[in-house]
Amino acid sequence: MNDPLYQAEILALARQGRAITRLEAPTVSARIDNPICGDRITVDLLVENGRIAAVGAKVQGCALCQAATAIIAEEAVGETVATLEQAGAAMEGYLAGNVPDDDLPWTRLRNFAPVRAARARHDCVLLPFKATSKALSQREAVSS
């Protein structure tokens, strides 16, 4: 595949994303659908003492969505809830060209640099972050 969006690292991450499974007993879960492209993701989070203890997911989406899910599943474990929220905001700003590489919380998010020029594909990368944010907001609603 010669498409610059689908470099070797993105494809490797997508394979990892396809292998992620749902958590048996998550603290919160959220599902997000993208009706435009058909991507769908459910994210499960196990939150203990304000930190992410585990991430599970079911991804029915393109390689970009799967790759972003894989990065979240690996990088979020051990992070605070606030850091996970900030990662989503940073990724959105990065794709828009407003956040430099050095300001990304996880260096592997730089793999999405080619997506910056493909505005129509931003939602593919952001869908797992949006599902994660939605799940975290449910946690806050329950604990209020």
C-alpha positions as a Markdown table, in Angstrom:
| # | Residue | x | y | z |
|---|---|---|---|---|
| 1 | Met | 0.0 | 0.0 | 0.0 |
| 2 | Asn | 1.5 | 3.3 | -1.1 |
| 3 | Asp | -0.9 | 5.6 | 0.7 |
| 4 | Pro | 1.2 | 7.8 | 3.1 |
| 5 | Leu | -1.5 | 7.5 | 5.7 |
| 6 | Tyr | -0.8 | 3.8 | 6.1 |
| 7 | Gln | 2.9 | 3.6 | 6.9 |
| 8 | Ala | 4.3 | 0.4 | 8.4 |
| 9 | Glu | 4.0 | 1.6 | 11.9 |
| 10 | Ile | 0.3 | 2.5 | 11.5 |
| 11 | Leu | -0.4 | -0.9 | 10.0 |
| 12 | Ala | 1.5 | -2.6 | 12.9 |
| 13 | Leu | -0.5 | -0.6 | 15.4 |
| 14 | Ala | -3.7 | -1.4 | 13.6 |
| 15 | Arg | -3.0 | -5.1 | 14.0 |
| 16 | Gln | -2.5 | -4.5 | 17.7 |
| 17 | Gly | -5.7 | -2.5 | 17.8 |
| 18 | Arg | -7.7 | -5.4 | 16.3 |
| 19 | Ala | -6.4 | -7.8 | 19.0 |
| 20 | Ile | -7.7 | -5.7 | 21.9 |
| 21 | Thr | -10.6 | -7.1 | 23.7 |
| 22 | Arg | -13.3 | -5.7 | 26.0 |
| 23 | Leu | -12.8 | -5.7 | 29.7 |
| 24 | Glu | -14.8 | -8.0 | 31.8 |
| 25 | Ala | -15.6 | -5.6 | 34.6 |
| 26 | Pro | -14.8 | -2.0 | 33.5 |
| 27 | Thr | -15.4 | 1.0 | 35.7 |
| 28 | Val | -16.9 | 2.8 | 32.7 |
| 29 | Ser | -17.6 | 2.1 | 29.0 |
| 30 | Ala | -18.6 | 4.2 | 26.1 |
| 31 | Arg | -19.5 | 3.6 | 22.5 |
| 32 | Ile | -19.1 | 6.1 | 19.7 |
| 33 | Asp | -20.2 | 5.7 | 16.1 |
| 34 | Asn | -19.1 | 7.7 | 13.1 |
| 35 | Pro | -22.1 | 7.6 | 10.7 |
| 36 | Ile | -20.1 | 9.2 | 7.9 |
| 37 | Cys | -17.4 | 6.4 | 7.6 |
| 38 | Gly | -19.0 | 3.6 | 9.5 |
| 39 | Asp | -16.3 | 3.4 | 12.2 |
| 40 | Arg | -17.6 | 2.2 | 15.6 |
| 41 | Ile | -15.7 | 1.8 | 18.8 |
| 42 | Thr | -16.5 | 0.8 | 22.4 |
| 43 | Val | -13.9 | 1.7 | 25.0 |
| 44 | Asp | -13.8 | 0.1 | 28.5 |
| 45 | Leu | -11.7 | 1.7 | 31.2 |
| 46 | Leu | -10.8 | 0.3 | 34.6 |
| 47 | Val | -10.1 | 3.3 | 36.9 |
| 48 | Glu | -8.5 | 2.8 | 40.3 |
| 49 | Asn | -7.5 | 5.7 | 42.6 |
| 50 | Gly | -7.7 | 8.2 | 39.7 |
| 51 | Arg | -5.4 | 6.2 | 37.4 |
| 52 | Ile | -6.1 | 4.1 | 34.4 |
| 53 | Ala | -5.6 | 0.4 | 35.5 |
| 54 | Ala | -6.7 | -1.2 | 32.2 |
| 55 | Val | -8.1 | -0.4 | 28.8 |
| 56 | Gly | -10.3 | -2.6 | 26.7 |
| 57 | Ala | -12.0 | -2.0 | 23.4 |
| 58 | Lys | -13.9 | -3.3 | 20.5 |
| 59 | Val | -13.0 | -1.6 | 17.3 |
| 60 | Gln | -15.0 | -1.9 | 14.1 |
| 61 | Gly | -13.1 | 0.7 | 12.0 |
| 62 | Cys | -10.3 | 1.5 | 9.7 |
| 63 | Ala | -6.6 | 1.1 | 10.3 |
| 64 | Leu | -6.3 | 4.7 | 11.6 |
| 65 | Cys | -9.0 | 4.1 | 14.3 |
| 66 | Gln | -7.5 | 0.8 | 15.2 |
| 67 | Ala | -4.0 | 2.3 | 15.5 |
| 68 | Ala | -5.1 | 5.1 | 17.7 |
| 69 | Thr | -6.9 | 2.6 | 19.9 |
| 70 | Ala | -3.7 | 0.5 | 20.3 |
| 71 | Ile | -1.7 | 3.6 | 21.4 |
| 72 | Ile | -4.3 | 4.5 | 23.9 |
| 73 | Ala | -4.6 | 1.0 | 25.3 |
| 74 | Glu | -0.8 | 0.8 | 25.8 |
| 75 | Glu | 0.0 | 4.3 | 26.8 |
| 76 | Ala | -2.9 | 5.1 | 29.1 |
| 77 | Val | -2.3 | 2.3 | 31.6 |
| 78 | Gly | -0.8 | 3.9 | 34.7 |
| 79 | Glu | -1.7 | 7.4 | 33.6 |
| 80 | Thr | -4.0 | 9.7 | 35.6 |
| 81 | Val | -7.5 | 10.4 | 34.3 |
| 82 | Ala | -6.5 | 14.0 | 33.6 |
| 83 | Thr | -3.5 | 12.9 | 31.5 |
| 84 | Leu | -5.7 | 10.7 | 29.4 |
| 85 | Glu | -8.2 | 13.6 | 28.8 |
| 86 | Gln | -5.2 | 15.9 | 27.9 |
| 87 | Ala | -4.0 | 13.3 | 25.4 |
| 88 | Gly | -7.2 | 13.6 | 23.4 |
| 89 | Ala | -7.1 | 17.3 | 23.4 |
| 90 | Ala | -3.4 | 17.3 | 22.3 |
| 91 | Met | -4.2 | 14.8 | 19.5 |
| 92 | Glu | -7.0 | 17.0 | 18.2 |
| 93 | Gly | -4.7 | 20.0 | 18.3 |
| 94 | Tyr | -1.9 | 18.1 | 16.7 |
| 95 | Leu | -4.0 | 17.0 | 13.7 |
| 96 | Ala | -5.2 | 20.6 | 13.3 |
| 97 | Gly | -1.6 | 21.8 | 13.2 |
| 98 | Asn | -1.8 | 23.7 | 16.5 |
| 99 | Val | 0.2 | 21.4 | 18.7 |
| 100 | Pro | 3.9 | 20.6 | 17.9 |
| 101 | Asp | 5.4 | 17.1 | 18.0 |
| 102 | Asp | 7.2 | 17.9 | 21.3 |
| 103 | Asp | 3.9 | 18.7 | 23.1 |
| 104 | Leu | 2.3 | 15.4 | 22.4 |
| 105 | Pro | 2.0 | 13.3 | 25.7 |
| 106 | Trp | 3.0 | 10.1 | 23.9 |
| 107 | Thr | 5.7 | 10.1 | 21.2 |
| 108 | Arg | 4.0 | 7.3 | 19.2 |
| 109 | Leu | 1.2 | 9.8 | 18.4 |
| 110 | Arg | 3.6 | 11.3 | 16.0 |
| 111 | Asn | 2.9 | 8.4 | 13.7 |
| 112 | Phe | -0.3 | 10.3 | 12.7 |
| 113 | Ala | 1.6 | 13.2 | 11.2 |
| 114 | Pro | 0.6 | 12.2 | 7.6 |
| 115 | Val | -3.1 | 12.4 | 8.7 |
| 116 | Arg | -2.8 | 16.2 | 9.3 |
| 117 | Ala | -3.1 | 16.8 | 5.6 |
| 118 | Ala | -6.1 | 14.5 | 5.3 |
| 119 | Arg | -8.7 | 16.4 | 7.2 |
| 120 | Ala | -11.4 | 13.9 | 6.3 |
| 121 | Arg | -9.5 | 11.3 | 8.2 |
| 122 | His | -9.1 | 13.3 | 11.4 |
| 123 | Asp | -12.2 | 11.7 | 12.9 |
| 124 | Cys | -10.9 | 8.2 | 12.3 |
| 125 | Val | -7.9 | 9.0 | 14.6 |
| 126 | Leu | -10.0 | 11.0 | 17.1 |
| 127 | Leu | -12.8 | 8.5 | 17.5 |
| 128 | Pro | -11.1 | 6.4 | 20.2 |
| 129 | Phe | -10.1 | 9.5 | 22.1 |
| 130 | Lys | -13.8 | 10.7 | 21.9 |
| 131 | Ala | -15.0 | 7.4 | 23.2 |
| 132 | Thr | -12.4 | 7.5 | 26.0 |
| 133 | Ser | -13.5 | 11.0 | 26.9 |
| 134 | Lys | -17.2 | 10.0 | 26.9 |
| 135 | Ala | -16.4 | 7.1 | 29.2 |
| 136 | Leu | -14.5 | 9.3 | 31.6 |
| 137 | Ser | -17.4 | 11.8 | 31.7 |
| 138 | Gln | -19.7 | 9.0 | 32.7 |
| 139 | Arg | -17.3 | 8.2 | 35.6 |
| 140 | Glu | -17.5 | 11.8 | 36.7 |
| 141 | Ala | -21.3 | 11.8 | 36.5 |
| 142 | Val | -21.5 | 8.6 | 38.6 |
| 143 | Ser | -19.1 | 9.9 | 41.3 |
| 144 | Ser | -20.9 | 13.3 | 41.6 |
